[in-house]
Amino acid sequence: MKTKMKLIASIKIWVAIYPSITLFLYLFGETLSVLPLYQRTLLLTLSLVPWIVFVGVPFVDSIIQLISPQTDKK
C-alpha cells in the first residue's frame, strides 16, 4: 500500500473513531468509571472495533463519495 493511501485510510479511520469514542465515553463513562482500567478498555474495544469496521468507516466512505466530484464512466 502506498504512503498516500495509508494516510487517507488513517484519516478515514480517525474521522470514524474520534466521535464514536467521545460519544461512548459521554454515554457510559460515568457508569464504567467504577471498573478497573483493563475492563473499561476491553468493553470499549469490544463494542467500538466492530462499530468502526462495519458502520463507521463505510459511512465515512459513503459521505466522501457523495461530496467528491463524479467522473463519467463510459
N, CA, C and O of each residue as an XYZ file, in Angstrom:
296
protein
N       0.853     -1.177      0.000
C       0.000      0.000      0.000
C       0.895      1.235      0.000
O       1.858      1.317      0.763
N       0.571      2.185     -0.856
C       1.366      3.397     -0.951
C       1.117      4.305      0.245
O       0.086      4.214      0.912
N       2.078      5.175      0.502
C       2.005      6.073      1.648
C       0.766      6.960      1.592
O       0.122      7.185      2.617
N       0.424      7.467      0.408
C      -0.755      8.328      0.280
C      -2.024      7.574      0.661
O      -2.883      8.115      1.357
N      -2.146      6.334      0.211
C      -3.325      5.529      0.541
C      -3.389      5.216      2.034
O      -4.471      5.195      2.622
N      -2.233      4.972      2.643
C      -2.196      4.730      4.087
C      -2.638      5.967      4.856
O      -3.369      5.869      5.841
N      -2.189      7.126      4.399
C      -2.570      8.374      5.049
C      -4.074      8.606      4.927
O      -4.721      8.978      5.906
N      -4.629      8.394      3.755
C      -6.068      8.563      3.552
C      -6.858      7.585      4.424
O      -7.861      7.961      5.030
N      -6.403      6.330      4.486
C      -7.084      5.319      5.315
C      -7.025      5.703      6.791
O      -8.015      5.564      7.510
N      -5.878      6.181      7.239
C      -5.756      6.548      8.659
C      -6.640      7.737      8.997
O      -7.192      7.799     10.096
N      -6.787      8.686      8.073
C      -7.668      9.834      8.323
C      -9.126      9.393      8.366
O      -9.887      9.861      9.214
N      -9.526      8.498      7.464
C     -10.900      7.972      7.483
C     -11.195      7.268      8.802
O     -12.253      7.466      9.398
N     -10.259      6.450      9.246
C     -10.447      5.726     10.498
C     -10.542      6.700     11.659
O     -11.391      6.538     12.535
N      -9.680      7.710     11.677
C      -9.709      8.689     12.761
C     -11.041      9.427     12.774
O     -11.614      9.656     13.840
N     -11.540      9.804     11.586
C     -12.811     10.523     11.497
C     -13.957      9.662     12.042
O     -14.927     10.197     12.580
N     -13.857      8.363     11.912
C     -14.886      7.467     12.447
C     -14.679      7.193     13.936
O     -15.648      7.090     14.688
N     -13.430      7.075     14.359
C     -13.137      6.701     15.746
C     -13.369      7.834     16.734
O     -13.984      7.627     17.781
N     -12.886      9.019     16.415
C     -12.941     10.110     17.390
C     -14.355     10.397     17.900
O     -14.568     10.401     19.112
N     -15.330     10.638     17.011
C     -16.675     10.896     17.547
C     -17.299      9.677     18.214
O     -18.093      9.817     19.145
N     -16.947      8.486     17.747
C     -17.512      7.273     18.349
C     -17.023      7.095     19.785
O     -17.814      6.809     20.684
N     -15.737      7.262     19.995
C     -15.184      7.136     21.352
C     -15.730      8.235     22.244
O     -16.078      7.985     23.398
N     -15.808      9.453     21.718
C     -16.319     10.576     22.504
C     -17.757     10.320     22.942
O     -18.100     10.530     24.106
N     -18.594      9.871     22.018
C     -19.994      9.591     22.358
C     -20.102      8.431     23.341
O     -20.875      8.499     24.296
N     -19.331      7.364     23.112
C     -19.354      6.208     24.007
C     -18.996      6.628     25.433
O     -19.676      6.250     26.387
N     -17.921      7.412     25.571
C     -17.493      7.840     26.905
C     -18.475      8.826     27.520
O     -18.657      8.836     28.738
N     -19.108      9.650     26.702
C     -20.123     10.574     27.213
C     -21.310      9.796     27.782
O     -21.827     10.121     28.851
N     -21.733      8.757     27.046
C     -22.904      7.986     27.465
C     -22.612      7.014     28.595
O     -23.437      6.848     29.493
N     -21.439      6.360     28.566
C     -21.174      5.271     29.510
C     -19.981      5.514     30.427
O     -19.680      4.673     31.275
N     -19.307      6.629     30.278
C     -18.081      6.880     31.036
C     -18.269      6.839     32.542
O     -17.474      6.231     33.259
N     -19.316      7.484     33.015
C     -19.555      7.517     34.462
C     -19.896      6.126     34.992
O     -19.431      5.736     36.064
N     -20.694      5.390     34.253
C     -21.076      4.031     34.658
C     -19.863      3.113     34.682
O     -19.716      2.292     35.588
N     -19.002      3.253     33.694
C     -17.828      2.386     33.594
C     -16.685      2.815     34.506
O     -15.726      2.064     34.688
N     -16.774      3.997     35.072
C     -15.660      4.508     35.877
C     -15.389      3.660     37.124
O     -14.304      3.743     37.700
N     -16.352      2.856     37.539
C     -16.136      2.012     38.716
C     -15.314      0.771     38.384
O     -14.798      0.107     39.283
N     -15.192      0.458     37.100
C     -14.440     -0.731     36.677
C     -12.948     -0.419     36.580
O     -12.561      0.728     36.358
N     -12.119     -1.440     36.747
C     -10.684     -1.243     36.523
C     -10.414     -0.854     35.069
O     -11.215     -1.152     34.183
N      -9.302     -0.199     34.833
C      -8.966      0.309     33.511
C      -8.976     -0.788     32.447
O      -9.486     -0.574     31.347
N      -8.417     -1.962     32.762
C      -8.354     -3.019     31.747
C      -9.744     -3.491     31.345
O      -9.947     -3.868     30.191
N     -10.705     -3.483     32.259
C     -12.070     -3.886     31.925
C     -12.780     -2.811     31.097
O     -13.520     -3.125     30.165
N     -12.551     -1.551     31.442
C     -13.123     -0.458     30.650
C     -12.588     -0.503     29.223
O     -13.338     -0.344     28.260
N     -11.275     -0.721     29.101
C     -10.657     -0.788     27.784
C     -11.209     -1.966     26.994
O     -11.476     -1.835     25.800
N     -11.383     -3.102     27.635
C     -11.943     -4.275     26.977
C     -13.346     -3.990     26.456
O     -13.648     -4.288     25.300
N     -14.203     -3.418     27.293
C     -15.570     -3.113     26.864
C     -15.591     -2.081     25.741
O     -16.380     -2.194     24.803
N     -14.735     -1.089     25.839
C     -14.658     -0.062     24.805
C     -14.250     -0.664     23.466
O     -14.865     -0.372     22.440
N     -13.217     -1.503     23.468
C     -12.744     -2.087     22.214
C     -13.706     -3.148     21.678
O     -13.899     -3.246     20.466
N     -14.304     -3.933     22.552
C     -15.268     -4.947     22.096
C     -16.470     -4.318     21.397
O     -17.018     -4.892     20.456
N     -16.869     -3.162     21.851
C     -18.036     -2.536     21.232
C     -17.663     -1.634     20.058
O     -18.398     -1.587     19.072
N     -16.552     -0.925     20.136
C     -16.258      0.065     19.109
C     -15.493     -0.461     17.901
O     -15.641      0.098     16.814
N     -14.696     -1.493     18.035
C     -13.979     -2.016     16.864
C     -14.964     -2.525     15.801
O     -14.832     -2.143     14.639
N     -15.934     -3.361     16.146
C     -16.911     -3.769     15.121
C     -17.710     -2.573     14.584
O     -17.997     -2.509     13.389
N     -18.063     -1.641     15.449
C     -18.792     -0.449     15.027
C     -18.000      0.324     13.965
O     -18.552      0.735     12.945
N     -16.716      0.513     14.216
C     -15.858      1.258     13.289
C     -15.712      0.495     11.970
O     -15.814      1.088     10.896
N     -15.475     -0.809     12.048
C     -15.216     -1.607     10.850
C     -16.462     -1.746      9.979
O     -16.380     -1.626      8.757
N     -17.609     -1.997     10.596
C     -18.810     -2.305      9.825
C     -19.739     -1.115      9.598
O     -20.575     -1.156      8.696
N     -19.608     -0.062     10.395
C     -20.509      1.086     10.259
C     -19.735      2.388     10.043
O     -20.012      3.122      9.094
N     -18.784      2.673     10.899
C     -18.104      3.967     10.882
C     -17.357      4.271      9.607
O     -17.639      5.275      8.952
N     -16.414      3.430      9.240
C     -15.606      3.679      8.042
C     -16.458      3.578      6.766
O     -16.294      4.420      5.883
N     -17.356      2.595      6.624
C     -18.218      2.614      5.433
C     -19.075      3.877      5.341
O     -19.331      4.369      4.242
N     -19.516      4.403      6.475
C     -20.282      5.648      6.476
C     -19.419      6.809      5.998
O     -19.868      7.620      5.188
N     -18.196      6.896      6.485
C     -17.274      7.938      6.040
C     -17.017      7.798      4.538
O     -17.003      8.797      3.818
N     -16.815      6.575      4.066
C     -16.612      6.346      2.635
C     -17.815      6.822      1.817
O     -17.642      7.423      0.757
N     -19.022      6.561      2.296
C     -20.209      6.982      1.549
C     -20.338      8.502      1.525
O     -20.756      9.069      0.515
N     -19.990      9.157      2.607
C     -20.022     10.620      2.645
C     -19.002     11.190      1.663
O     -19.291     12.147      0.945
N     -17.819     10.604      1.637
C     -16.777     11.063      0.713
C     -17.235     10.894     -0.732
O     -17.005     11.774     -1.560
N     -17.879      9.775     -1.041
C     -18.375      9.551     -2.403
C     -19.440     10.569     -2.790
O     -19.517     10.982     -3.947
N     -20.264     10.974     -1.819
C     -21.308     11.950     -2.109
C     -20.737     13.332     -2.412
O     -21.249     14.040     -3.279
N     -19.684     13.715     -1.704
C     -19.164     15.070     -1.867
C     -18.025     15.178     -2.865
O     -17.657     16.282     -3.268
N     -17.459     14.040     -3.272
C     -16.356     14.095     -4.231
C     -16.908     14.255     -5.642
O     -18.018     13.812     -5.936
N     -16.124     14.893     -6.513
C     -16.591     15.073     -7.896
C     -16.779     13.724     -8.586
O     -15.948     12.824     -8.467
N     -17.864     13.612     -9.294
C     -18.172     12.371    -10.013
C     -17.433     12.367    -11.347
O     -17.349     13.390    -12.028
N     -16.903     11.210    -11.707
C     -16.267     11.068    -13.017
C     -17.180     10.253    -13.915
O     -17.830      9.311    -13.461
N     -17.229     10.612    -15.173
C     -18.052      9.866    -16.130
C     -17.351      8.570    -16.496
O     -16.175      8.574    -16.857
N     -18.069      7.470    -16.402
C     -17.528      6.171    -16.798
C     -18.204      5.752    -18.085
O     -19.374      5.371    -18.080
N     -17.488      5.820    -19.167
C     -18.066      5.453    -20.462
C     -17.393      4.248    -21.026
O     -17.749      3.794    -22.114
